[in-house]
């Protein structure tokens, strides 16, 4: 009887397993057939076409890994559009290719769905747009409204058009984190904070109800530098100077009063935009400029993602005969162990650097960093591989993107040279440790922890108070870790630990100032860093190779199939609840902001519980 029961259970499990596998296989076959049939709809770029640069997703240095099957199921069941991430390199490549393409005569900046992006990334896009304009081709911007990030790009157009009912929102830069001290006290959560550095403000949301004076001082400096750079760049391409930016409510109110409260007229009067036009007027303008498409209903055009699929090969093959400058991207929070793209795992990122070291064709490496830090232990694991690369005779250039601070600076410090954009946020040399105990919370509920142990150390638990002597030990370890950080930087930058300490203390710096202080060597973008790496390796002819985490054959097959067809497009979409979902998303964003700092604790997995992480940097990104 028992045997029959177990046999029946096994039969049911086996049937379910085969059913699920068959369903998945059938789904893949259907999607594959759809992808093959869609190949018949070739993308044709007509002569004189408009490249519609519709950037409708977050702009990143490296795309976050998403399991292809989960992505397909999510795509099929989601009711709201969830735009995918866009590689910064892809945007620049598309613009550069369009500049050389005789079929493209105009770029239309359609930035309506573009979220915020750091100034460093925006500058690389506008640099490519300026090169496009140098070929004699036009750039036109059109939108219902412009956020500050969107306007930075739009300002570089030959003509900035906006809907008459639209608006331009240029607000400057600010930093207003949420603080949870009183809330945690009401919950009777006991905080244990260990830190070194006057300006190390990453833990302030847990121990204060407001920003400290030291943090305000440091943040005001780099925010002002960022704002000045924004104003200078925009004023250089628009018909006004930096005094045209409204920085007080009195000036803003006076200008809006003069425009009778009409935000569109205000934007026109303030020379933010060149003209107020409806969608229909812009469409007709482009039809007059480049001609109508084959259906005669709109202008000849190709979208960003369509054009990208034409200029970027689906599979990139390395030339086995050429020498390489390898690029390793470190984007996200630094955590211990293995992580997929979009996070920096100490072991996984070190493995990418090791692959570059063991590749005989790789002669130099660019470590592209976009990170506010994280685990100190994981940062050291990565730094050790940078040192190993240098010992192997392969120069390393650290190229800082929007942010490379705290642990992000730790992994950059050992490079032969450190490059950063003028607007890069860096520094924040300091460490901290933090955890919470809940003995008071539990006792309020009538729950207690008690027992015996063979040593004092064995009694540690988040359900029990922290022993004062253990707190002293942890503080000593944090101070020792800070000393290590100072020595790491001092050795790499030819400074004394005392000199580093004077500019450390957890303080955040804008890159232009960091260069003056000796924390970085050169100002420049990723391409400048690649050229510098090639020069150090004495390479005249070379290819650039981005080293990525390898997928299993099964993952690669699924990704290739699902990458060519959307399950959602096959099953159809439902937009009936889009407005409801949008409202829910707005409410959820408030809750998400409230809980983000506490939620970040899940990433705190340093084996020694010591972290080099920058709060200001996470806000700035």
C-alpha positions in Angstrom: 0.0 0.0 0.0 2.8 2.4 0.9 4.6 1.6 -2.3 1.5 2.3 -4.3 1.1 5.6 -2.6 4.6 6.7 -3.3 4.4 5.4 -6.8 1.2 7.4 -7.3 2.9 10.6 -6.0 5.9 10.0 -8.2 3.6 9.5 -11.2 1.9 12.8 -10.5 5.1 14.6 -10.1 6.6 13.1 -13.2 3.4 14.0 -15.2 3.5 17.6 -14.0 7.2 17.9 -14.8 6.7 16.6 -18.4 3.6 18.8 -18.8 5.5 21.9 -17.8 8.4 21.1 -20.0 6.2 20.4 -22.9 4.3 23.7 -22.5 7.6 25.6 -22.3 8.8 23.8 -25.4 5.6 24.5 -27.3 5.8 28.1 -26.3 9.4 28.4 -27.6 8.4 26.7 -30.8 5.5 29.1 -31.3 7.7 32.1 -30.5 10.4 30.8 -32.9 7.9 30.5 -35.7 6.6 34.0 -35.0 10.2 35.3 -35.1 10.8 33.6 -38.4 7.6 34.9 -39.9 8.5 38.4 -38.7 11.7 38.2 -40.7 9.6 38.9 -43.7 8.9 42.4 -42.4 12.3 43.8 -43.3 13.1 47.2 -41.9 13.6 49.5 -44.9 15.2 52.9 -44.5 14.1 55.2 -47.3 16.4 57.9 -48.7 15.9 61.1 -46.8 14.4 59.4 -43.7 14.1 60.8 -40.2 15.8 58.8 -37.4 13.3 59.1 -34.6 15.5 58.9 -31.5 12.8 57.7 -29.1 14.7 56.9 -25.9 12.0 55.2 -23.9 14.0 53.5 -21.2 16.7 54.0 -18.5 20.1 54.8 -20.0 22.7 52.4 -18.6 26.3 51.4 -19.0 25.4 47.7 -18.8 22.0 46.0 -19.1 20.6 44.2 -16.0 20.4 40.5 -16.6 16.9 39.2 -16.9 16.1 35.5 -17.2 14.8 35.1 -20.7 11.9 32.8 -19.8 10.8 35.1 -16.9 11.0 38.1 -19.3 8.9 36.3 -21.9 6.2 35.4 -19.3 6.3 38.9 -17.8 6.0 40.4 -21.3 3.0 38.2 -22.0 1.1 38.9 -18.8 1.9 42.6 -18.2 -0.8 45.1 -18.9 1.5 48.2 -18.7 4.4 49.0 -20.9 7.7 48.5 -19.1 10.4 49.9 -21.3 13.7 48.1 -21.2 17.1 49.6 -20.4 19.1 51.2 -23.2 22.8 51.0 -23.5 24.6 54.3 -23.6 27.0 52.9 -26.2 24.0 51.9 -28.4 22.7 55.4 -28.4 26.0 56.9 -29.4 26.6 54.2 -32.0 23.2 54.8 -33.6 23.8 58.6 -33.8 27.3 58.1 -35.2 26.1 55.6 -37.8 23.3 57.9 -38.8 25.8 60.7 -39.4 27.5 58.5 -42.0 24.3 57.1 -43.5 23.2 59.0 -46.7 19.6 57.7 -46.1 19.3 59.6 -42.9 18.8 63.4 -43.2 17.2 64.4 -39.9 17.2 63.2 -36.3 13.9 63.8 -34.4 14.5 63.9 -30.7 11.4 62.2 -29.2 12.4 62.2 -25.6 8.9 62.0 -24.0 9.4 58.7 -22.3 13.1 59.1 -21.4 13.6 59.0 -17.6 16.2 61.0 -15.7 19.8 60.4 -16.4 23.1 61.7 -15.0 24.7 64.6 -16.7 27.7 62.5 -17.7 25.6 60.2 -19.8 23.6 63.1 -21.4 26.9 64.8 -22.4 28.0 61.7 -24.3 24.8 61.7 -26.3 24.9 65.4 -27.1 28.6 65.1 -28.1 27.4 62.6 -30.8 24.5 64.9 -31.8 26.9 67.8 -32.3 29.1 65.6 -34.6 25.9 64.6 -36.5 25.1 68.3 -37.0 28.6 68.9 -38.3 27.7 66.8 -41.4 25.1 69.4 -42.4 22.1 67.3 -41.2 19.4 68.7 -39.0 18.3 67.8 -35.5 14.8 68.7 -34.4 13.3 68.2 -30.9 9.6 67.8 -30.3 7.7 67.0 -27.2 4.7 67.7 -25.0 6.9 68.8 -22.2 10.6 68.5 -21.2 12.1 67.4 -18.0 15.5 68.7 -17.0 17.4 65.7 -18.4 15.3 65.6 -21.6 15.8 69.3 -22.1 19.6 69.0 -21.8 19.6 66.8 -24.9 16.8 68.8 -26.7 18.8 72.1 -26.3 21.3 70.8 -28.8 18.7 70.6 -31.5 18.6 73.1 -34.4 14.9 73.6 -33.4 13.2 72.9 -30.1 9.4 72.6 -30.6 6.9 72.0 -27.8 3.2 71.5 -27.7 1.3 74.8 -26.9 -0.1 73.2 -23.7 3.3 71.8 -22.7 6.0 73.0 -20.2 9.7 72.9 -19.5 10.7 71.8 -16.0 14.3 73.0 -15.2 14.5 72.9 -11.4 18.2 72.5 -10.6 19.7 69.7 -8.6 18.6 68.8 -5.1 19.0 66.0 -2.6 16.2 65.2 -0.1 16.5 61.7 1.4 14.0 60.3 3.8 15.0 59.8 7.4 13.6 57.0 9.6 15.0 57.6 13.1 11.7 58.4 14.8 9.9 55.7 12.9 12.4 53.1 14.0 12.2 54.4 17.6 8.4 54.0 17.5 8.9 50.4 16.4 11.4 50.0 19.2 14.1 48.9 16.8 17.6 49.3 18.3 20.2 50.8 15.9 23.8 49.8 15.9 25.9 52.1 13.8 29.6 52.1 13.4 31.3 54.5 11.1 34.4 56.6 10.4 34.4 59.9 8.6 32.7 63.2 9.3 31.0 63.2 6.0 30.0 59.5 5.8 26.3 60.1 5.6 25.2 56.7 4.2 23.8 55.8 7.7 22.2 59.1 8.5 18.7 58.1 7.4 18.7 55.5 10.2 20.1 57.7 13.0 18.7 61.2 12.3 15.5 62.9 11.3 17.3 65.5 9.2 20.5 65.9 7.2 23.6 66.8 9.3 25.4 70.1 8.7 28.5 68.3 7.5 26.5 66.4 4.9 24.7 69.6 3.8 28.1 71.3 3.4 29.5 68.5 1.3 26.4 67.9 -0.8 25.9 71.6 -1.5 29.4 71.8 -3.1 29.0 69.0 -5.6 25.4 69.8 -6.4 26.3 73.4 -7.1 29.2 72.2 -9.4 26.8 69.9 -11.2 24.2 72.7 -11.6 26.9 75.2 -12.9 28.0 72.6 -15.5 24.4 72.1 -16.6 23.8 75.8 -17.0 27.1 76.4 -18.9 26.4 73.5 -21.3 22.9 74.6 -22.1 23.7 78.3 -22.4 26.5 77.4 -24.9 23.9 76.0 -27.4 20.9 78.2 -26.7 20.4 82.0 -27.4 20.8 83.1 -23.8 23.4 83.2 -21.0 23.5 81.5 -17.6 21.5 84.3 -16.0 18.4 83.0 -17.8 18.0 80.1 -15.4 15.4 80.8 -12.8 16.8 80.0 -9.4 14.4 81.8 -7.1 10.6 81.6 -6.8 10.3 85.4 -7.0 11.8 85.4 -10.5 9.9 82.3 -11.6 6.6 83.8 -10.3 7.3 87.2 -12.1 7.9 85.4 -15.4 4.8 83.2 -15.1 2.7 86.3 -14.2 4.0 88.0 -17.4 2.9 84.9 -19.4 -0.5 84.9 -17.7 0.2 81.5 -16.1 0.7 79.9 -19.6 3.6 77.5 -19.2 4.0 77.2 -22.9 4.2 80.9 -23.5 6.6 81.2 -20.5 8.9 78.6 -22.2 8.7 80.6 -25.5 9.3 83.9 -23.8 12.2 82.5 -21.8 13.8 81.1 -25.1 13.7 77.5 -23.7 11.8 76.6 -26.9 11.9 78.0 -30.4 8.3 77.3 -31.4 5.0 76.0 -30.0 3.6 73.3 -32.3 1.0 70.5 -32.1 1.9 67.0 -33.1 0.1 67.5 -36.4 2.1 70.6 -37.2 5.4 68.9 -36.4 4.4 65.9 -38.5 3.5 68.1 -41.5 6.8 70.0 -41.1 8.8 66.8 -41.4 6.7 65.6 -44.3 7.5 68.9 -46.1 11.2 68.5 -45.1 11.8 64.8 -46.1 8.7 63.6 -47.8 5.9 61.2 -46.9 6.3 57.5 -46.3 4.9 54.9 -48.8 1.5 55.1 -47.1 1.4 58.9 -47.4 0.2 59.3 -43.8 3.4 60.5 -42.1 7.0 61.3 -42.8 9.7 58.8 -43.8 11.2 57.5 -40.6 12.9 54.7 -38.7 12.8 54.4 -34.9 15.8 54.1 -32.6 15.4 50.4 -31.9 14.7 49.6 -35.6 17.9 51.4 -36.7 19.9 49.8 -33.9 18.9 46.4 -35.2 20.3 47.3 -38.6 23.6 48.8 -37.5 24.4 46.5 -34.6 25.1 42.8 -35.5 23.1 40.4 -33.4 26.2 38.4 -32.7 29.7 39.9 -32.4 32.6 37.7 -33.4 36.2 38.6 -32.2 38.8 38.9 -34.8 41.4 36.3 -33.6 44.2 38.1 -35.4 43.9 41.5 -33.7 45.1 42.7 -30.3 42.4 43.9 -27.9 41.6 46.6 -25.4 39.2 44.8 -23.1 36.3 46.7 -21.4 34.9 45.3 -18.1 31.8 47.1 -16.8 31.2 47.3 -13.1 27.7 48.7 -12.6 25.5 48.7 -9.5 25.9 47.9 -5.9 29.1 46.0 -4.9 28.2 42.8 -3.1 30.0 39.6 -2.1 30.0 36.5 -4.2 28.5 35.9 -7.7 26.1 38.4 -9.3 24.5 38.8 -12.7 24.9 41.9 -14.9 23.4 45.0 -13.2 25.1 44.2 -9.9 28.8 44.0 -9.0 29.6 40.6 -7.5 33.1 40.5 -6.0 33.8 37.0 -7.4 32.0 37.5 -10.7 33.5 40.8 -11.6 36.9 39.6 -10.5 36.4 36.6 -12.9 35.8 39.0 -15.8 39.1 40.8 -15.0 40.8 37.4 -14.7 39.5 36.4 -18.2 41.1 39.6 -19.6 44.3 38.7 -17.8 44.4 35.2 -19.2 43.5 36.2 -22.8 46.7 36.6 -24.7 45.1 38.9 -27.2 44.1 41.4 -24.5 46.9 43.9 -24.0 45.1 46.5 -21.9 41.9 46.8 -19.8 39.4 49.6 -19.2 37.4 49.1 -16.0 34.2 51.1 -16.5 32.7 51.9 -13.1 29.2 53.2 -12.4 28.8 52.4 -8.7 28.3 54.1 -5.3 30.1 51.2 -3.6 29.0 48.5 -1.2 30.9 45.6 0.4 34.5 46.4 1.3 35.5 42.7 1.1 34.1 42.4 -2.4 35.8 45.6 -3.4 39.1 44.2 -2.3 38.5 41.0 -4.2 38.1 43.1 -7.4 41.0 45.4 -6.6 43.3 42.3 -6.2 42.5 41.3 -9.8 43.3 44.8 -11.0 46.7 44.5 -9.3 47.2 41.0 -10.9 46.5 42.5 -14.4 49.2 45.2 -13.8 51.6 42.5 -12.6 50.9 40.6 -15.8 52.1 43.7 -17.8 48.6 44.7 -18.9 47.8 48.4 -18.1 44.5 49.2 -16.5 42.5 52.4 -16.9 39.7 53.1 -14.5 37.0 55.0 -16.4 34.4 56.5 -14.1 30.9 56.9 -15.4 28.2 58.9 -13.5 29.4 57.6 -10.1 32.5 55.9 -8.8 32.6 56.5 -5.0 33.3 54.6 -1.8 33.7 51.0 -2.9 33.6 52.2 -6.5 36.7 54.3 -5.8 38.3 51.4 -3.9 38.3 49.3 -7.0 39.4 52.2 -9.2 42.4 53.1 -7.0 44.8 50.4 -8.2 44.5 51.3 -11.9 47.5 52.8 -13.8 45.3 55.9 -14.4 41.9 57.1 -13.3 39.7 58.9 -15.8 36.4 60.6 -15.1 33.9 62.9 -16.7 33.9 66.4 -15.2 30.4 65.7 -13.7 31.3 62.3 -12.2 30.7 62.0 -8.5 33.6 60.3 -6.7 35.5 60.1 -3.4 33.3 59.2 -0.4 36.4 57.5 1.1 35.0 56.1 4.4 33.5 53.0 5.9 30.6 52.0 8.1 28.9 48.9 9.6 25.3 48.7 10.6 22.6 46.3 11.8 19.5 46.4 13.9 18.4 44.3 16.9 14.7 43.8 17.8 14.8 42.9 21.5 12.6 45.9 22.4 10.2 45.3 19.5 9.7 41.7 20.5 9.4 42.5 24.2 6.6 44.9 23.4 4.8 42.0 21.8 5.6 39.7 24.8 8.3 37.7 23.0 11.7 37.1 24.7 14.9 35.3 23.9 16.8 33.5 26.7 19.1 30.5 27.0 22.7 29.4 27.6 25.9 29.2 25.5 29.5 28.0 26.0 30.9 31.5 25.2 29.8 35.1 25.3 30.2 35.3 21.5 27.7 32.5 20.9 24.9 34.5 22.4 24.8 37.1 19.5 21.3 37.4 17.9 19.2 40.2 16.4 16.6 39.2 19.0 19.0 40.0 21.9 20.8 43.3 23.0 24.3 43.9 21.6 27.0 43.4 24.2 28.9 46.7 24.9 32.2 45.0 24.5 31.1 43.5 21.1 30.1 47.0 20.0 33.7 48.2 20.9 35.1 45.3 18.8 33.0 46.2 15.8 33.9 49.9 16.1 37.6 48.9 16.2 37.2 46.8 13.1 35.5 49.7 11.2 38.3 52.1 12.2 40.8 49.5 11.1 39.0 49.1 7.8 39.1 52.9 7.3 42.8 52.9 8.0 43.2 50.2 5.3 41.1 52.4 2.9 43.4 55.3 3.5 46.5 53.1 2.9 45.1 51.6 -0.3 44.5 55.1 -1.7 47.8 56.5 -0.3 49.8 53.7 -1.9 48.0 54.1 -5.3 48.0 57.9 -5.4 51.5 58.6 -4.0 50.1 60.3 -1.0 50.5 59.8 2.7 47.5 58.4 4.7 47.3 61.8 6.5 46.9 63.6 3.2 44.2 61.2 2.1 42.4 61.5 5.4 42.2 65.3 4.9 40.1 64.8 1.7 38.4 61.5 2.8 36.2 61.3 5.8 33.4 60.0 3.6 33.2 63.3 1.6 31.8 63.3 -1.9 33.6 65.3 -4.7 32.8 66.3 -8.2 35.4 64.9 -10.6 36.8 68.3 -11.6 37.6 69.0 -7.9 38.8 65.4 -7.3 41.4 66.0 -10.0 42.7 69.0 -8.2 42.9 66.9 -5.0 44.8 64.2 -6.7 42.1 61.5 -6.6 41.9 61.2 -10.4 44.3 61.7 -13.2 42.5 62.9 -16.3 39.0 64.2 -17.4 37.5 62.3 -20.3 34.8 59.9 -21.3 34.9 56.1 -22.0 36.4 56.5 -25.5 39.2 58.7 -24.1 40.0 56.0 -21.5 40.1 53.3 -24.2 42.6 55.4 -26.2 44.7 56.0 -23.1 44.7 52.3 -22.4 45.9 51.5 -25.9 48.6 54.2 -25.6 49.9 52.7 -22.4 50.0 49.3 -24.1 51.7 50.9 -27.2 48.9 49.6 -29.5 48.5 51.3 -32.9 45.9 48.9 -34.3 43.5 47.2 -32.0 39.9 46.1 -31.4 37.7 46.9 -28.4 36.3 43.8 -26.7 33.7 44.0 -23.9 34.1 41.0 -21.6 30.7 39.8 -20.4 29.5 36.9 -18.3 28.9 33.9 -20.4 25.5 32.2 -20.7 25.0 28.5 -20.8 24.1 27.0 -24.3 20.5 26.6 -23.1 20.3 30.2 -21.9 21.8 31.5 -25.1 19.4 29.6 -27.2 16.3 30.8 -25.3 17.6 34.4 -25.2 18.2 34.4 -29.0 14.8 33.0 -29.7 12.9 35.2 -27.3 15.0 38.2 -28.3 13.6 38.1 -31.8 9.9 37.9 -30.9 7.7 39.2 -28.2 5.3 36.8 -26.6 3.1 39.7 -25.8 2.9 40.7 -29.4 1.8 37.2 -30.2 -0.8 37.0 -27.5 -2.0 40.6 -27.9 -2.0 43.3 -25.3 -4.6 44.9 -23.1 -4.4 48.7 -22.5 -7.8 49.1 -20.8 -6.3 49.3 -17.4 -3.2 51.5 -18.3 -4.5 54.6 -16.5 -5.3 52.7 -13.4 -1.9 51.0 -13.4 -0.2 54.4 -13.9 -2.0 55.8 -10.8 -0.9 52.7 -8.8 2.6 53.2 -10.1 2.7 56.7 -8.8 1.5 55.6 -5.3 4.0 52.7 -5.3 6.8 55.1 -6.2 6.3 57.0 -2.9 6.2 53.8 -0.9 9.3 52.6 -2.8 11.2 55.8 -2.0 10.2 55.4 1.7 11.5 51.9 2.0 14.4 52.0 -0.4 17.1 52.7 2.2 15.9 49.9 4.5 15.5 47.6 1.5 19.1 48.3 0.6 20.1 46.4 3.7 19.5 43.1 1.8 22.6 43.9 -0.3 24.7 44.3 2.8 26.4 40.8 2.7 30.0 41.7 3.4 31.5 38.8 5.4 33.0 41.2 7.9 30.0 43.5 8.0 32.0 46.6 6.8 30.9 48.7 3.9 32.1 51.5 1.7 28.9 52.9 0.2 27.8 56.4 -0.7 24.2 57.6 0.0 24.6 60.8 -2.0 25.8 58.8 -5.0 22.7 56.5 -5.1 20.5 59.6 -5.0 22.5 61.3 -7.8 22.3 58.3 -10.1 
